[in-house]
Amino acid sequence: MRVKISLLWRWLRKVFLSLAAFWFLTVIAFKFLPVPFSAVMIEKQISAWINLNFSYVSHSAWVDENHISPYLYLAVIAAEDQNFPHHWGFDLEAIERAYKHNMSKKKTIQGASTISQQTVKNLWLWNGRSWIRKGLEATMTPIMEVMWSKTRILTVYLNIVEFGDGVFGVEEASKKFFKKSVNQLTMEEAALLAAVLPNPHRFKVESPSSYVLKRQAWILNQMYLLGGRNYLKSNAIGPTK
């Protein structure tokens, strides 16, 4: 029995080390190369096939930072993670606020995931609130932060985040909802895309609810308060051209 347990442990350790090595290689590769797809995209596609939904197709099209409207970088930071340029993957103040909010037993649950954490989750992990996923996310996020620039993290995030059923990435979203390339988006359009990110299946870009429009207006105001495009320049985030 002990021999079997020992063999199982060795096998599991080899599998874990192999997966860790493979992940580390992808961190290095995706620092420079376009990301062709994400784990969440694969998860959604397989789920659709299992449910016999063969009309569902995950769409994405990679664009680098110089082909993304600067307004999108600013809008997503304003909406999702205003401390993004300054933290190391985790926003401790946001975590404390979320903890106090959730402990107060209010009806809504407040999250504190940063853009960096969401990038790790979308690219390499899966949806859900399990402690295993959170543990992996907590381990992988600071390593990615060390190896990638803030611009790279946000560029990958914008290329893999979901904006609607099967619509992944800002280029696909821009073409589907605004009939233009992502580098042509206006400030208002960028804010509208950012406004649906909390739940792109409930909130729709093509038919925004009053809540989404209010959130868009709030994001626009935050973009102005942050300093507009000068905010990106001062923090060295976004297009280099």
N, C-alpha and C positions, 0 to 999 in steps of 0.2 A: 504493500500500500504506500509506504513511504517513498519507494522508488518511483511509483506512478506519479505521486504528488511532485516529487523532485523534477521528473521529466516534464510534467505539465508546466511547472514554474519556469523551467528553462525555455520551453517553447513560447510561453507568454512573454517572457522577457525579451526574447529575440524578436517577436512580433512588434512589441512596443518600441524597441530600439530601432527597428527597421522603419516603422511609421514615423518616428521622431526624426530620423535622418532624412527620410523623403520629404517631410514637411519643411525641414531646415533648407533643403535644396530648393524647394519652391519659393521660400522667402527670398533667397538669393536671386533666383531666376526672375521672379516677378518684380524685383527692384528695377529691372531694366526692360523686361519683355512685356508685351500686351497680355492681359489675362483673358483667355478664350472663353471661360465659363467659371461658375462658382459652385460650391457645394450646395447652396440653397437652390440654385437653378436646377441642378440634377435632382435634388430632393423633390422639388415641385413637379418636374417632368415625370419622374417615376411614379409619384403619387397619382398624377392624372392618368397614366397608363393603367395602374392598378384599378382605378375607378372607372376604367373603360371610357375615359374622356380623351379620345384620339384627336379631337379638334384642338386641344391645348398644345401650344408650342412655345417654348421659352425663347424669346427673341433678345438678342443683344448685339451691339456693334461697338467695338473698342474705338475710343478717340483719346489722343494724348492731351496733355494739359494745354498746349498751344492751340487746340481746336475746341476748347470748352470756354463758354462765355465766363468772364471773371465774375459776373453777377451771380452765377450758380455757386461758385466757391463761397462767395459772401453770404448768399441766401441760406445755404445749408449750415454754415457756421452759426449764423444768426438764429436759425430755427432749432438746431439740434445740440450745439455744443460751443457756446461762446467762449469757453476757456480753452478751446482746442489748441491754439498756438502755444500755450504755456504749460499744459500738463504733460505727464509722461505716459499717458495711456488711461489713467484713471483720474476722475475729478472728485477729490475727497470731499469738497464742499457740497457738491451735488449729491454724493452718496449720503452725507449726513442729513441733507434736506429731505431726501427720499425716505430715509429711515424714520425720521420724525413724522413725516406725512403718513406713511404706511402704518406706523405704530399707533397713530391717532384713530385708527379704525374707520377712516373715511371710505366712502363707497368706491372711489377711484384709487387705483394703485399707481404710484408714481415710480418711474424707472430713473436710473442714473447712468445708463450706458453712454459712453463717449462715442464719437465717430470712429475712433481707433478700435474700440471693442466691437462695434457693429461691423466694421470691416473684417475683423478676424472671424466673427460669427458667420457672416455671409459668405466669405471666401472659402473657409476651411471646415466649418462646423455645420450645425443644423439648427432649425428653429426649435423653440421649446424653452422651458425654465428649469431643466434638471440641474442638479448640483454637479453632475459629471461634466456637462457642457460648460457650466459657469467656471468650474475648476480649470478646464482646458483653456478657456478664454482668458482667465486671469494669468495663466502661465505664458501663453503665446503673445498676448498683447504687448507687454514691455519689451520682448525680444524684437518684435516687428518695429516698435517705436525706435529702438536703438539702430536698427539696420536701414530703415526707410526714412526719407525726409517727410515733413508734414505735407508738402505738396503731393508727394507720391501716395501717401496714405489716402488723402482726400480724392485724388484722381482715381485710384482703384475703387474707392467707395462709390464715387459717382458713376463709374462704369458698370457696377454690379448691383446697385441697390434697385429694388423693385418699385415701379411707379403705377402698376396696374397688373391685371391678370396677364402673365406672360411677357410683360413689358419690363425688361431689365436694362438699366443704364440710361444715361441722359440723352444719348444720341437717338436711341430707339424711341424714347419718350417724346423728345422734341419733334421728331418726324411724324409720329403718330398723332400727337395732340395739337401741334402748331404748324405742321407741314413745312418745316424748315430745319436746317442743320442747327446743332446745339450752339455753335459759335455765333449765331444770329439772334439768340434769345435776348429779349428786353429784360429790364430789371423786374417789371411786373410779372412777366412769364416765368422768370427764374423763381420768384417768390411763390408763385402758384404751385410750381412743381415741389418746392420744399414744403409747402403747406400740407401736402397729402402724405408725407413720409411716415407719420406715426402709424398710419393704417391705410395703405393704398387700395385695399379691398373694400373698405368702408367709405373712404373719401375719394372722390373722383375729380380728376383734372378736367375732363370733358364736360362734366355737369356739376360744378362746385356748389355745395350747399352753403347756406348762410354762415355756418361755422367755418367752413374752409375759406370763404371770402374774408371773414373777420381775422382769421389766422394769417391769411396773405397780407392784409393791411398791417397787422402787428409785426410780421416779419419785415416788411418794407420799412417800417419805422425803426426797427432794430438795426437794419442795414445802414440807415442814415446816422443813427446814434453811434454806431461802431466807427463811422468815419468814411463809409463808402469804399471805393476802390483804393483809397489811400491806406485803409486798414490792411488790405492784402499786401501792399508794397512794404509797409512798415514791418510786417511780420514775415516777409519773403514767402508768401503763399500764392500759388496760382500760376498763370501763364508767365513765361519768361520773355515773350515777344510782345 
